[in-house]
């Protein structure tokens, strides 16, 4: 292989040799290189502005769509590129370095595609593959509901109608990516079918609803302190008619047992990317604009040994997080290939979530100390890294991940598959 061809398959370093270039191959690698170019030239520079403005990042997502990124997770058998999950996590992480909100929107698409192509009827897979690969359709999510507990998802009802249709009515929260999606994945419950089949599972649906379906309303009311450009607000449905052929849950399908693990690994990748983004921003700021402390007796802030120690420790923490995220991706791929137990994948995913959360929060909170007081100027936008990391870290309590690891170490316990474990 020539030097030129090797260079053509290298993703650039994220931060010097601590996060060096990564070699990628084939069609997947070419798409990832196009994505990286768009991140560097179009998306990263506008991240702070999108954070201030809020709302769905339409231009950024349009730029990503043009790279072919949406087809990466579609299996090869259906015309996609079948990207492995460790590369998927690498991609989410790299997008998060540029803009964590864009990364979370892409993550939802990736997660949904992998889940749907594992359990949907074949004819739906064919139609969906065409929409994604040929039409560049992106999927959004409207699943979470404002129930008494975080895992209650059966309040949106599906009413059977004539001619193979259902009418959906309900209210969704935390609908990440939905307001700008071409197809919105909406969970609902059909009590009639559940009663007829004698099974709650038989009544659970996941319909892919067109963005412009009558009765589907996006309220654009997302007003959290972080991840502001995800527009993850409220979605309401009032007698939204859906054709049963777009129900992505085949009643007879065996649902994947590692959906929650993949979901958590993606959060870990984005958190790590946020931390790396914060560290990169500070490392660029310090040599050019930070003032050295007088007692240090140095000419520039980057020569201060305490600055070096602080940023070095943060970098080491993030390196550990990066490695744990990549290992989680490898274990997910091995589990899918029958080469690892689900519990081995679960422990890897929980460990990555734990390490990534701590590393991201420390990087976002402490790295700006090296920039000094002038680093707090609003134009620098350093505060958004902590706001994004803190908001994303609260999706579900990381203490539960630590407790699950500890319980396994102490007793050999293995978590049952669930929404969050």
C-alpha positions as CSV (number, residue, x, y, z in Angstrom):
1,X,0.0,0.0,0.0
2,X,1.4,3.4,-0.9
3,X,1.8,6.2,1.5
4,X,-0.9,8.2,-0.3
5,X,-3.4,5.3,0.0
6,X,-2.6,4.9,3.7
7,X,-3.2,8.7,4.2
8,X,-6.5,8.4,2.4
9,X,-7.7,6.0,5.1
10,X,-6.7,7.9,8.2
11,X,-9.0,9.8,10.4
12,X,-7.1,12.8,11.7
13,X,-5.9,12.9,15.4
14,X,-8.4,14.2,17.9
15,X,-5.7,15.7,20.1
16,X,-2.1,15.2,19.1
17,X,-0.7,11.7,19.9
18,X,-2.9,11.2,23.0
19,X,-5.8,10.6,20.6
20,X,-3.9,9.8,17.4
21,X,-5.1,9.2,13.9
22,X,-7.2,6.1,13.3
23,X,-7.0,3.9,10.3
24,X,-10.3,3.0,8.6
25,X,-11.0,1.0,5.5
26,X,-13.4,0.6,2.6
27,X,-16.6,2.4,2.0
28,X,-17.2,2.9,5.7
29,X,-13.9,4.6,6.0
30,X,-14.6,6.9,3.1
31,X,-17.8,8.0,4.6
32,X,-16.2,8.6,7.9
33,X,-13.5,10.7,6.3
34,X,-16.2,12.8,4.5
35,X,-18.0,13.2,7.9
36,X,-14.8,14.4,9.5
37,X,-14.2,16.9,6.8
38,X,-17.7,18.3,7.3
39,X,-17.2,18.4,11.1
40,X,-14.0,20.3,10.7
41,X,-15.1,22.8,8.0
42,X,-18.8,23.3,8.6
43,X,-20.1,22.1,11.9
44,X,-17.6,22.7,14.7
45,X,-17.3,26.5,14.1
46,X,-21.1,27.0,14.5
47,X,-21.6,24.8,17.6
48,X,-21.4,27.7,20.2
49,X,-23.9,29.7,18.1
50,X,-26.3,26.8,17.8
51,X,-26.1,26.3,21.6
52,X,-27.0,29.9,22.2
53,X,-29.9,29.9,19.7
54,X,-31.3,26.5,20.5
55,X,-33.7,24.8,18.1
56,X,-33.0,21.9,15.7
57,X,-29.7,22.2,13.8
58,X,-31.1,21.9,10.3
59,X,-28.1,23.2,8.3
60,X,-25.6,21.0,10.3
61,X,-27.8,17.9,9.8
62,X,-28.2,18.7,6.1
63,X,-24.4,18.8,5.8
64,X,-24.1,15.5,7.5
65,X,-26.7,13.9,5.4
66,X,-24.8,14.7,2.2
67,X,-21.8,12.6,3.4
68,X,-23.8,9.3,3.3
69,X,-23.6,8.9,7.1
70,X,-27.2,7.8,7.5
71,X,-26.7,4.5,5.6
72,X,-23.7,3.5,7.8
73,X,-25.8,1.5,10.3
74,X,-28.1,-0.1,7.7
75,X,-27.0,-3.8,7.3
76,X,-25.2,-4.7,4.1
77,X,-27.9,-7.2,3.2
78,X,-30.3,-4.2,2.8
79,X,-28.1,-2.0,0.8
80,X,-26.3,-0.2,3.7
81,X,-22.7,-0.3,4.9
82,X,-23.1,-2.4,8.0
83,X,-20.7,-0.4,10.1
84,X,-19.4,-2.2,13.2
85,X,-20.4,-0.8,16.6
86,X,-16.9,0.3,17.7
87,X,-16.6,2.5,14.6
88,X,-20.1,3.8,15.2
89,X,-19.0,4.8,18.7
90,X,-15.9,6.4,17.3
91,X,-18.1,8.4,14.9
92,X,-20.4,9.6,17.6
93,X,-17.5,10.6,19.7
94,X,-15.9,12.6,16.9
95,X,-19.2,14.3,16.1
96,X,-19.5,15.2,19.8
97,X,-16.1,16.8,19.8
98,X,-17.5,19.2,17.1
99,X,-21.1,19.5,18.4
100,X,-22.6,17.2,21.1
101,X,-26.2,18.1,20.1
102,X,-25.6,17.0,16.5
103,X,-24.0,13.8,17.9
104,X,-27.0,13.0,20.0
105,X,-29.4,13.4,17.0
106,X,-27.2,11.1,14.9
107,X,-27.0,8.6,17.8
108,X,-30.8,8.3,17.9
109,X,-30.8,7.5,14.2
110,X,-28.1,5.0,14.5
111,X,-29.7,3.3,17.5
112,X,-33.1,3.1,15.9
113,X,-31.8,1.8,12.6
114,X,-29.9,-1.0,14.3
115,X,-32.9,-2.0,16.5
116,X,-35.5,-1.8,13.7
117,X,-33.5,-3.9,11.2
118,X,-33.2,-6.5,13.9
119,X,-36.9,-6.9,14.6
120,X,-39.0,-5.4,11.9
121,X,-40.9,-7.4,9.2
122,X,-38.8,-7.9,6.0
123,X,-41.1,-5.8,3.8
124,X,-40.7,-2.8,6.2
125,X,-36.9,-3.3,6.2
126,X,-36.9,-3.1,2.4
127,X,-39.0,0.1,2.4
128,X,-37.0,1.7,5.2
129,X,-33.7,0.8,3.6
130,X,-34.7,2.6,0.4
131,X,-35.8,5.7,2.4
132,X,-32.5,5.8,4.2
133,X,-30.0,4.8,1.5
134,X,-31.6,6.4,-1.5
135,X,-33.6,9.3,0.0
136,X,-31.3,10.1,2.9
137,X,-34.1,9.9,5.4
138,X,-33.2,10.4,9.1
139,X,-35.0,8.9,12.0
140,X,-36.1,10.7,15.1
141,X,-37.5,9.4,18.4
142,X,-40.7,10.0,20.4
143,X,-40.7,7.3,23.0
144,X,-40.4,8.7,26.5
145,X,-43.5,9.7,28.5
146,X,-44.1,11.7,31.6
147,X,-45.1,8.8,33.8
148,X,-44.6,8.3,37.5
149,X,-41.3,6.5,36.8
150,X,-38.7,7.0,34.0
151,X,-39.5,3.5,32.5
152,X,-43.2,4.0,31.9
153,X,-44.0,4.0,28.2
154,X,-47.5,2.7,27.7
155,X,-49.6,5.9,28.0
156,X,-49.7,6.7,24.2
157,X,-52.6,4.6,22.9
158,X,-53.0,3.0,19.5
159,X,-56.7,2.6,18.5
160,X,-57.4,0.0,15.8
161,X,-59.1,1.5,12.7
162,X,-60.4,-0.1,9.5
163,X,-58.2,-1.0,6.5
164,X,-55.1,-2.0,8.5
165,X,-54.5,1.3,10.2
166,X,-54.3,2.6,13.8
167,X,-54.8,6.1,15.3
168,X,-52.2,7.2,17.8
169,X,-53.0,9.6,20.6
170,X,-50.7,10.7,23.4
171,X,-47.9,13.0,24.6
172,X,-44.2,12.4,24.4
173,X,-41.3,14.1,26.1
174,X,-37.5,14.1,25.5
175,X,-38.2,13.6,21.8
176,X,-34.6,13.9,20.5
177,X,-34.3,14.5,16.8
178,X,-38.0,14.2,16.2
179,X,-38.7,17.8,15.1
180,X,-36.2,17.6,12.2
181,X,-36.7,13.9,11.3
182,X,-38.1,12.5,8.1
183,X,-39.6,9.6,10.0
184,X,-40.4,9.7,13.7
185,X,-40.3,6.4,15.7
186,X,-43.3,6.6,18.0
187,X,-44.0,4.0,20.6
188,X,-47.6,3.2,21.6
189,X,-49.8,0.5,23.1
190,X,-52.8,-1.2,21.6
191,X,-54.8,-2.6,24.5
192,X,-57.2,-4.4,22.2
193,X,-54.5,-6.5,20.6
194,X,-52.8,-7.1,24.0
195,X,-56.1,-8.4,25.4
196,X,-56.8,-10.6,22.4
197,X,-53.3,-12.1,22.6
198,X,-53.1,-12.3,26.3
199,X,-49.8,-10.5,26.3
200,X,-48.7,-6.9,27.0
201,X,-45.8,-7.4,24.5
202,X,-48.3,-8.1,21.7
203,X,-49.8,-4.6,22.2
204,X,-46.6,-2.7,22.0
205,X,-46.0,-0.9,18.7
206,X,-43.2,1.2,17.2
207,X,-44.6,3.1,14.2
208,X,-42.5,5.1,11.8
209,X,-44.6,8.3,11.3
210,X,-43.9,10.8,8.6
211,X,-42.9,14.2,9.9
212,X,-45.8,15.9,8.3
213,X,-48.5,13.5,9.4
214,X,-51.8,15.3,10.4
215,X,-52.1,15.5,14.2
216,X,-48.4,15.2,14.9
217,X,-47.3,18.4,16.6
218,X,-43.8,19.4,17.6
219,X,-43.9,22.0,20.4
220,X,-40.2,23.2,20.3
221,X,-40.3,23.7,24.1
222,X,-36.9,22.2,24.9
223,X,-35.4,24.6,27.5
224,X,-32.7,22.7,29.4
225,X,-29.4,24.1,30.3
226,X,-27.5,21.9,27.9
227,X,-27.8,20.0,24.6
228,X,-29.9,22.9,23.6
229,X,-29.7,22.3,19.8
230,X,-31.2,18.9,20.0
231,X,-34.7,20.4,20.3
232,X,-35.6,17.4,22.5
233,X,-39.0,18.8,23.5
234,X,-42.6,17.7,23.6
235,X,-44.4,15.9,20.8
236,X,-48.2,15.4,20.9
237,X,-50.3,13.1,18.8
238,X,-54.0,13.5,18.3
239,X,-55.6,10.7,16.2
240,X,-52.4,10.4,14.0
241,X,-53.3,7.8,11.4
242,X,-50.6,5.2,10.7
243,X,-50.6,2.2,8.4
244,X,-49.8,-1.1,10.1
245,X,-47.1,-1.8,7.4
246,X,-45.0,0.9,9.1
247,X,-45.1,-0.8,12.5
248,X,-41.5,-1.7,13.1
249,X,-42.2,-4.2,15.8
250,X,-43.1,-7.6,14.3
251,X,-45.3,-9.2,16.9
252,X,-43.5,-12.5,16.6
253,X,-40.0,-11.0,16.5
254,X,-37.5,-11.8,19.3
255,X,-36.4,-8.4,20.5
256,X,-32.6,-7.8,20.8
257,X,-31.4,-8.2,24.4
258,X,-28.6,-5.6,24.1
259,X,-30.5,-2.5,22.9
260,X,-30.1,-0.7,26.3
261,X,-26.3,-1.6,26.3
262,X,-25.8,0.0,22.9
263,X,-27.9,3.0,24.0
264,X,-25.6,3.5,27.0
265,X,-22.4,3.0,25.1
266,X,-23.5,5.8,22.7
267,X,-24.0,8.2,25.6
268,X,-20.5,7.2,26.9
269,X,-19.1,8.1,23.4
270,X,-20.7,11.5,23.3
271,X,-19.7,12.3,26.9
272,X,-16.1,11.4,26.1
273,X,-16.3,13.6,22.9
274,X,-17.6,16.5,25.0
275,X,-14.6,16.1,27.3
276,X,-12.1,16.0,24.5
277,X,-13.8,19.0,22.9
278,X,-13.4,21.0,26.1
279,X,-9.7,19.9,26.5
280,X,-9.0,20.8,22.9
281,X,-10.6,24.2,23.3
282,X,-8.5,25.0,26.4
283,X,-5.3,23.6,24.9
284,X,-5.8,26.0,21.9
285,X,-6.6,28.9,24.2
286,X,-3.8,28.7,26.8
287,X,-0.7,29.2,24.6
288,X,-2.2,32.1,22.8
289,X,-4.4,34.0,25.2
290,X,-4.0,32.9,28.9
291,X,-1.7,34.9,31.2
292,X,0.8,33.0,33.3
293,X,0.6,33.3,37.1
294,X,3.3,35.6,38.4
295,X,4.7,33.1,41.0
296,X,5.2,30.6,38.2
297,X,8.1,32.6,36.9
298,X,7.4,31.7,33.3
299,X,6.9,33.7,30.1
300,X,3.7,32.0,29.0
301,X,0.9,30.0,30.6
302,X,1.6,26.8,28.7
303,X,5.0,26.7,30.6
304,X,3.3,26.7,34.0
305,X,3.9,23.2,35.6
306,X,0.5,23.3,37.3
307,X,-1.3,24.0,34.0
308,X,0.6,21.2,32.4
309,X,-0.3,18.8,35.3
310,X,-4.0,19.7,35.3
311,X,-4.4,19.3,31.6
312,X,-2.3,16.2,31.6
313,X,-4.4,14.5,34.3
314,X,-7.6,15.4,32.4
315,X,-6.1,14.1,29.2
316,X,-5.2,10.8,30.9
317,X,-8.8,10.5,32.3
318,X,-10.2,11.0,28.8
319,X,-7.8,8.5,27.3
320,X,-9.1,5.9,29.8
321,X,-12.7,6.9,28.8
322,X,-11.9,6.6,25.1
323,X,-10.4,3.1,25.6
324,X,-13.4,2.0,27.7
325,X,-15.8,3.2,25.1
326,X,-14.0,1.4,22.2
327,X,-13.9,-1.7,24.3
328,X,-17.6,-1.5,24.9
329,X,-18.1,-1.3,21.2
330,X,-15.9,-4.3,20.6
331,X,-17.9,-6.3,23.2
332,X,-21.2,-5.4,21.6
333,X,-19.9,-6.6,18.3
334,X,-18.6,-9.8,19.9
335,X,-22.0,-10.4,21.6
336,X,-23.8,-10.0,18.3
337,X,-21.4,-12.5,16.8
338,X,-22.0,-15.0,19.6
339,X,-18.4,-14.6,20.9
340,X,-19.2,-13.0,24.2
341,X,-21.9,-13.3,26.8
342,X,-24.5,-10.5,27.3
343,X,-23.2,-9.9,30.8
344,X,-19.7,-9.3,29.5
345,X,-21.1,-6.7,27.1
346,X,-23.2,-5.3,30.0
347,X,-20.2,-4.9,32.3
348,X,-18.2,-3.2,29.5
349,X,-21.0,-0.8,28.7
350,X,-21.6,0.1,32.4
351,X,-17.9,0.6,33.0
352,X,-17.6,2.9,30.0
353,X,-20.6,4.9,31.2
354,X,-19.0,5.3,34.6
355,X,-15.5,6.3,33.4
356,X,-16.8,8.5,30.6
357,X,-19.2,10.4,32.9
358,X,-16.5,11.2,35.4
359,X,-13.9,12.1,32.8
360,X,-16.3,14.4,30.8
361,X,-17.6,16.2,33.9
362,X,-14.0,16.8,35.2
363,X,-12.7,18.0,31.8
364,X,-15.7,20.3,31.2
365,X,-15.5,21.8,34.8
366,X,-11.8,21.9,35.5
367,X,-10.0,22.4,32.2
368,X,-11.2,26.0,31.9
369,X,-9.2,26.7,35.1
370,X,-6.1,26.6,32.9
371,X,-7.5,29.4,30.7
372,X,-7.9,31.8,33.6
373,X,-10.5,34.4,34.1
374,X,-10.4,35.7,30.5
375,X,-11.4,32.2,29.4
376,X,-14.9,32.9,30.9
377,X,-15.7,35.4,28.2
378,X,-18.9,34.4,26.6
379,X,-17.4,34.5,23.1
380,X,-15.3,31.5,24.1
381,X,-18.3,29.4,25.0
382,X,-16.4,27.2,27.4
383,X,-19.4,26.9,29.7
384,X,-21.3,24.9,27.1
385,X,-19.1,21.9,27.5
386,X,-20.1,21.5,31.2
387,X,-23.7,22.3,30.5
388,X,-23.8,19.6,27.8
389,X,-22.0,17.0,29.8
390,X,-24.0,17.6,33.0
391,X,-27.3,17.5,31.1
392,X,-26.4,14.3,29.1
393,X,-25.0,12.6,32.2
394,X,-28.4,12.9,33.9
395,X,-30.2,10.8,31.3
396,X,-30.1,8.0,33.9
397,X,-28.1,7.8,37.1
398,X,-24.5,6.6,36.7
399,X,-24.6,5.4,40.3
400,X,-26.8,2.6,39.1
401,X,-24.1,1.5,36.7
402,X,-21.5,1.5,39.5
403,X,-23.8,-0.4,41.7
404,X,-24.5,-3.0,39.0
405,X,-20.7,-3.6,38.5
406,X,-20.2,-3.8,42.2
407,X,-23.0,-6.3,42.7
408,X,-21.6,-8.5,39.9
409,X,-18.1,-8.4,41.4
410,X,-19.4,-9.3,44.9
411,X,-22.0,-11.9,44.0
412,X,-21.7,-12.9,40.4
413,X,-25.1,-11.3,39.7
414,X,-26.0,-10.7,36.1
415,X,-28.4,-7.9,35.2
416,X,-31.6,-8.9,33.4
417,X,-32.2,-7.1,30.1
418,X,-34.2,-4.0,30.6
419,X,-34.6,-0.4,29.4
420,X,-31.6,0.8,31.3
421,X,-29.4,-2.3,32.0
